[in-house]
Amino acid sequence: MSSLPTHRDVFRLTNDPNPTPTSPRLRFTTEPLPSTLPATSVLIKLHAISLNYRDANITFGKNPWPVRPDLIPCNDAAGTIIATGLSVTRFAVGDRVAPNTDMRNLTGREKERSWLAADEDGVCASYLVLDERVLAHLPSHLSFVEASVLPCAGVTAWSALKGVGIGNTILIQGTGGVAMLAIKLALATGCRVILSSSSDEKIAGVREKFGDEIVGVNYKSLPEWHEEVLRLTDGAGVDCVVEVGGTASIVRSLKCTRRGGFVSVVGYLSKDDGLEEMKELLPLLIDRRINLRGINAGSVQDLSDLCAAVTATQMRFDDIIDSARPFEEAEEAIRYVWEGNQVGKVVLTMECRGSDHMA
């Protein structure tokens, strides 16, 4: 690996047992890279890292699932292969790639899972060494900032919308990254979109970007917002809900989904709010014959399928980027996401950085 980097810059969790409520548990450090690549691995120079609410949960110590101590956070990234192991067959130097979020989920039928930034190190680093099996080719027409949203947020939205078709009505909750990607994919599929948010300003901003055909419902000013969704669908309910609220919203989501429709649960923003309402869940689920499905991103095949669809349609994602910030500002960027200030995706970029730790 002569003329290649010998070290990488990374952010790792501090494992502070008493983190402050306003600061993510992060420390910046430099680490050595392996002198020789494993036979089926590649060395990736990262160009962009896209942040998710999950990253904020982990770095603020609030993730509902255990994470490995002292790990590297984040799981959405895009980069270029700069070296390959001796037995790599699917990729070459110069290829634009992204890793799947679940390192074990290759086809969707695997027995085990191993998530980036939970079971193993994530992607908040200048370089990655990964096995070629967990990678997908990125669309060549996208910038790295745009492409970085695809592995986790993009695949989550893609998986949440499986089974929907032209003319279906989709209820999408919130204005975060998954929601924005779901809106883009739903509109490209020929679906009608109803968007719920607590902010009229955010709803107006989304409609300005994507069209007045998007109908907004403010769940803060309309506590019984599911009744408004039913009114908008002539009492039938939507075909699919992209559900991010969790216990505080899921029962109402079921109430405004058509009989036989889908509720794709992709988030849990409400924490433990609404637990009393959960006693209605099973009766509603059975009575309305709703397909309730948990979405945990997807497989490498899902990521490849999404990238193929984006390439075929030449879809762009510059309109869902809230902001792009230097890699060194990871703490401030994660705090911004934690506070819920973004509309769309916040991305860390590696452009115009200093030393690459070359040999």
N, C-alpha and C positions, 0 to 999 in steps of 0.2 A: 504493500500500500504506500509506496514511495510517492512523494508529491501530493499526498492526500493528507487531510487533517489528522492530527494525532490526539487532539482533545476536543471536547465539545462544551458549550455553555448550557447549563440547565437550571431550572427552578425545581426545588424539592420541598416537600412539606417539612415543617420544623418539628412536628409532634409536640407542640406546646400543649400541656395538659389543661391550661387555662387560657385559651385564646381570647383576645378582645373581641367585642361584638362588631368592631368597625375595621379590623385588619385581618386579611387572610394570612394563614400560617405558611409563609413562603420564605425560602432562603435561596439566594443566587450562588452558584458554585461552578467550578470547572472540573471536568472529569476526563480521564484518558479513554480513548477509543481503542478497540482491539487492533493489534498489529496485523492480524490475519483474519479474514472473514470466514465464518462457517461456510461449508460448501454450497448450501442452498440459500444463503443470505445475501442481502444487498446493503450498501451504504447509501443513505438518502440525505441529501442536503435539503433541509426544510426552508420553505419560502414564506409560508403563512400558517398560522394556528388559529382556528376559529373557536371562540369560547361558547360554552353552554352553561345553563343554570346549574347543571350537575357539577361543573367545575367549581362554581362558587360554593355549592353545598359542601363539597369535599374540603376545599381550602379553609372554609370557616368552621369545619368540624361538625357539620349538621347532616351529613349524608346518612340516610336511614339504613344503608347496608355497610358492612365493614369494609375498610380499605387497608391495604398493606402499609405498615409504618414507613415513613421516610421516602415515600414514593414520589415520582414525577407526575404532576397532575396533567389534565387535559387529554382529549382523545380525538379531536378533529384537526387534521393537518394535510397539507399538500406540499410536495417537494419533487426533486429531481434525483434520479439515481446517478451516483458518481463513481461507483465501483460495484462489482459483482463477484460472488463466490464462484469457484471452479465448476459447480454443477448447476448453476442457474440457467434455466431454459426459457422462461416466459418473459423475461425482461432483459433490457440492454442498457448500457450507459447512455444517459440523455433522456430516458423515458420519464414522463411525468406521472407520478403515482400518489396514491393515498392508502394508508392502512385501514383495514376494517376495525371497528370498535371492539368487537369480540374476537379475540385471537383464535378461539376454537371453533367458531361458527363459520364454517366454510360453505356448507350447502343448506343449512337450516335443519338438518337431521342429526347433528352431533349430540352426544349425551351430556357433554360438559360445556361449561363456559369459562372464559378467562378474559375479563374486561381490562382494557387499557385504563390506567389511573384508578384501579381498584385491586385487581388480582396481580397486576404487573405494572411496570413503569409506563407512564403515559408519554405524551408527545411534546411537552413544553421544554424543548431542547433545540439546539442548532443542528444536530445530526441525529439520525436514528440508524440502528442496525436491526433489520427485520428479515424474517424468512419470506421468500417470494410467495408462499401460499396465501399469506394474509393481505396481499396487495391487489389493487385494481388499477388499470390504466385510466387516467383522467381525460376528460374531453379537451381537445387541443385548442378549441376556440375560447376557453375560459381563462381569465387571469388566475394567478395562484390564489389571490384573495377570494375570488368567487369560488374556485374549486375546493377551497378548504372547508366550505360549509357542507359538502356532500356526504362524508363518511358517517357521521352520527346524526346530525339534524336532518340532512337530506334523506338518508335511508330510513330514519324514523318516520318522516312524513310519507315517504314512498310506501312503507309497510302499512301505515295507518290507513291509507287510501286503497289498499288492495280490495278488489271486488266492486268498486264504484265504476260508473260508466257515464256516457253522454246523457245529459238531462237529469242526472241525480242532483239532489240538494244536500250540501255538506255544511254542517255547523262546525266552525273552527274557533277554538277558544284562545283568546290572548293575542298578543302582538310580538311574541318572542320569535326566535329563529325557526323552530319547528313550525309554528303557525304561519310564518311568512312563506316558508318553502311549501307547506301544504296548500296555501292559497295559489301559489304559482302553478303547482302540479294540478290542482283541481280545475283551475281555469283553462289550462292547456288541454285537459281531458274533456272539456265541454260541460262542466258542472256549474250549478248555481251555488254561490257561497254566501252564507250568513256568518258574520263575524261578531263574536261577543268580546267585550272589553269593559273595564271600569272607567275608561276615559273617552269622552266624546271627541277630544282632540286627536287621540291616537286613531280612532275609527275614521275620522275625517282625513287624516294623513294617509291611511291605507287606501281609502277610496280614491283619493287624489292620485295615488301611484298606479292603482290597478283597475280603476274604473268605477263609475257610479252604480254599476249593476250589483256590486257588493252591498249587501244590506247589513247595517250595524245594529246591534242590540247592546245597550249599556246595562250590565247586570248589577251595577251599583245603584243606579237610579230606578231599576226595575227588579226588585228582589225576587219576584216570581217570573223571572225572565223566560222560563220554559213555556209559559203561557203565550208570550209574545212570539216565540218561535213556532208554536202550534198555529197561532193566528196567521203567520206568514206562510204557512204550508197548508192552509185551508183545513186545519185540524188533523192532517195525516201524520205530521212529523217528518223529520229529515231522514235521508237514507243512511247517513253516516255522521257520527260526531267524532272529531279529533279532540279528545278529552284530556285537559292538562290540570284541572283544578284538584282532582282527587276527592276526598270524602265530602268536601263542602259543596261539590257540584254534580257528582256522578248520578245521584238519584234524580235530580232535575234533568240531567242529560238523557236518562232512560225515559223519562216522562214525555220528552219531545222527540223521541226517535220513533219512526214508523214501525209497525209490527213487522218483524222479520229483518229489521235493519241492523246496522253495526254501530257499536260504540268502541272506539279504539282508545284505550287508556295509555297515554304516553307520559303522564306527569303526575305530580302530587304536590302542587304548589300550596295547597291549603293546610298542609301538615295534618293536624288532628281535628280541625274544625269540621262540624257537621256529622260527628259520629252518631248522634241520636237519630239522624235521618236514615242511617244505613239499614235500619230494621225494615225499611220499605224495599230494599234492593232486590231481594230474592222474589217476593211476590210480583214486582214489576217485571223482572227479568223473564219469569215464566209466563206471565199473562201476555206480555207483548212479544214473546218469542224473539227476544233481542239476542244478537250474537255479541257478547261482551268479550273483548280480546285484549290481552296485555301486549303492549308493543315495547320490545327491548332492543331497539335499533334493528339489526338484521344480519344477514350472512354476507360473506364475500360475494356470493352470486347475486344477492340483492344489490350490492354496491355496483357490481359490474353492469347489471341490468339498468339501474338508474343512470349510470354514466352513458350507456348506449342510447337510452331514451333522450337524454339531454343533448347528446351529439346529433341524433336524428332530427330533433326539433330546433337545434341551434339556440336553445333556451339560455338566457343570460341571468345573472343573479346580482349584478351591480346595484339594482334597485332595492335589494333587501339588506345591504350592508349599512348598518348604523354608523360605524366608524372603524377606521384602521389605525392601529397604534404601534409604536415601536415595541419589539420584543422585551426590551428592558423595562417597559412600563406595565408588565404583567400584573403586578399587585393592584395598581390603580384601575386597570381594565377589569379585573375580576371583581373588585369592589363595586364598580359601576354596574356590572351585571347583577351582583347580589342585591343592590338597591332597586333593581327593576327599572332602571332609567332608559334602557335601550328599546328601540323599535327595530326589530330585525337582528342582525348578527354583528357582534364586535369581534374584530380580527386583529391578532398580533402579526406584525410583518418583520421579516429578517432583512429587508432592503437597507442599504447604506449602513451596514454594521461594520465594526472594526475588524480586528484580527480574526482569521479563520483557524488559527492554531495549526498552520501548515508545517509539515516536516522540513 
